[in-house]
């Protein structure tokens, strides 16, 4: 594979010579078999050589991949990029990078996009190349994607129908997709400029720089260091061409370069001493052509640009020396001092005015000359930043007030125009309504005009024949549509209710008699029939069953809340109490919406969420419970918590209800035990006891009536503890025993040894004669069973 095809020669104009990797031909034999086959696209011969010839190296494989993607030979490229049985010496990531570099340098936009999406973005040594900018590292340049893409534009390897130096389609994709910074793109332009050797290539890089700056939306002053490096590179590459070229033919080319440098100087770039200290400057000082170099057209033109920039910088001295506003205005009017010119360091007149606290000059520049206060200098500082650094208090105050006034004015202008737009839309809608109404009226008249004309003729004939007879009746008048409509309205709203009092009284008495007669015999049957009908209809129509449930919900007169909710209401803000009362009143009235009754997703039981109010994010978590299967459901409010705690509390409520369900024995087991007389027969329905969410103890709940719910907003509000029937019997019995003891003559308190134990107790002795009764009142924690 190291053999060469001596009959194949690629001259300097061949596209292969335009690649950075083979541009100078150093270390490469372009007549090698693998290079020729990859360049010409001989895929079958390449496959044969890859399988049968020895001597392949990793470098040769990478060269073939890059050349094949550069010329668009996809068949050869796939031999090395696809995963197959072939064993290759080079790494897969290296082959992927070379394929992307080849497609990018040829500006094959579609191939580049496909390769990047397939293999990802390659690593770019652009940062390393900056530190090695003085070395002739052509191989390093060829490994940078952004450098190779710029080289493709400079060498004009692109297809003009797909991309060109104006649209920069491939470069835009590389910058946006692969996230190259603006500084890296400008650095790549500097590096590629140092490798240019013709006026055509230099002119091309100048056009590219203009389009790149416009594409990225840059101002040259904001990238002063990079733009100056680009100017230095252009000057260094231009001087050898002028020195050793035909002077008469180079006049136009040199003038184009000088014009570009002049535009950079006008934008604030420092072009002083562009070639001073460079290798070319040292060469000309010791060479016998130094005198010729000094008289070159480019050198003299560059010297004129430097002197022009120095004169413009000196014109800013009138501001620095404290010149009056009239003097500065005269200098601007004469053209000696340009409004948008920049001082050394990239300072505008607004920056100098702010630095020297010249409010009068600053106001004149902004109001009269329409200069912007947000313009930045080389260091990215605005006029306000410079005023703050210089401690110019008057300038700082004026700039702040001006900025605030502009913001307020802009807001009011936008609001005013928005209101005008709404008004225009409303007017256009009203106009459309009027037009539609007119069109509908016209179409309706046109549709029924024949029938109306026929009726009108009939009416005229009728009145001609019978009019004199109708006029003979007293009180009769000719009718029209308006009079008929008026009389109809009088019939609807002008009925005298007193005329129907006697009828209403008779109907009421008849209904009372009928109800009294049928109450004992038909009441139950009617109720059973009604229930039967409701059940049948509910089975046929789910909507009606939903309405029945809604009616039942409307009959809620009370609800229950846990001790956690009571603590929240007693300790919380008063406004939350008001919000809570309002939500409960809405639920009592039967209102159901997403805010009032939102079922929680993911819960094992039916848990509902009610928004306490929108801003704080609190939620009311409640369920519908019933002590007995036949009893109507009741609302149990478990918690009032923030939205972020809803998921955790929902799981706790599910766990509590699950534990409550597990405390009951299965009905089948109960029936079996009752049949074997192991447990007593109990016909009373089982009652479900709710357990607390944090322990296996009965849930402590309180009863609240909807009629007295407004009492919650008061600080003295104390809810009533909910008791079961068994608990209520115990309490009533304790009250009776207490009343018996209270009938005694005297009470004496005696301390017992048990009073010093952990459970507090007070023993009272009550006596009446010789009989003494001792009553122990335990004040320890209460246990619920």
Secondary structure, 3 states (H helix, E strand, C coil): CCCECCCCCCCCCCHHHHCCCCCCCCCCCCCEHHHHHHHHCCHHHHHHHHHHCCCCCHHHHHHHHHHHHHHCCHHHHHHHHCCCCCCCCCCHHHHHHHHHHHHHHCCCHHHHHHHHHHHCCCCCCHHHHHHCCCCCCHHHHHCCHHHHHHHHHHHCCCCCCCCCCCCCHHHHHHHHHCCCCHHHHHHHHHHHHCCCCCHHHHHHHHHHHHHHHHHHCCCHHHHHHHHHHHHHHHHHHHHHHHHHCCCCCCHHHHHHHHHHHHHHHHCCCCCCCCCCCCHHHHHHHHCCCHHHHHCCHHHHHHHHHHHHHHHHHHCCHHHHCCCCHHHHHHHHHHCCCCCCCCCCCCCCHHHHHHHCCCHHHHHHHHHHCCCCCCCCCCCCCCHHHHHHHHCCHHHHHHHHHHHHHHHHHHHHHHHHHHHHHHHHHHHHHHHHHHHHHHHHHHHHHHHHHHHHHHHHHHHHHHHHHHHHHHHHCCCCCCCCHHHHHHHHHHHHHCCCHHHHHHHHHHHHHHHHHHHHHHHHHHHHHHHHHHHHHHHHHHHHCHHHHHHHHHHHHHCCCEEEEEHHHHHHHHHCCHHHHHHHHHHHHHHHCCCCCCCCCEECCCCCCCCEEEECCCCCCEEEEEEEECCCCCCCCEEEEEEEEEHHHHHHHHHHHHHHHHHHHHCCCCHHHHHHHHHCCCCCCCCCCCCCCCECCCCCCECCEEEEEHHHHHHHHCCCCCCEECCCHHHHHHHHHHHHHHHHHHCCCEEEEECCHHHHCCCCEEEEEEEECCEEEEEEEECCCCCCC
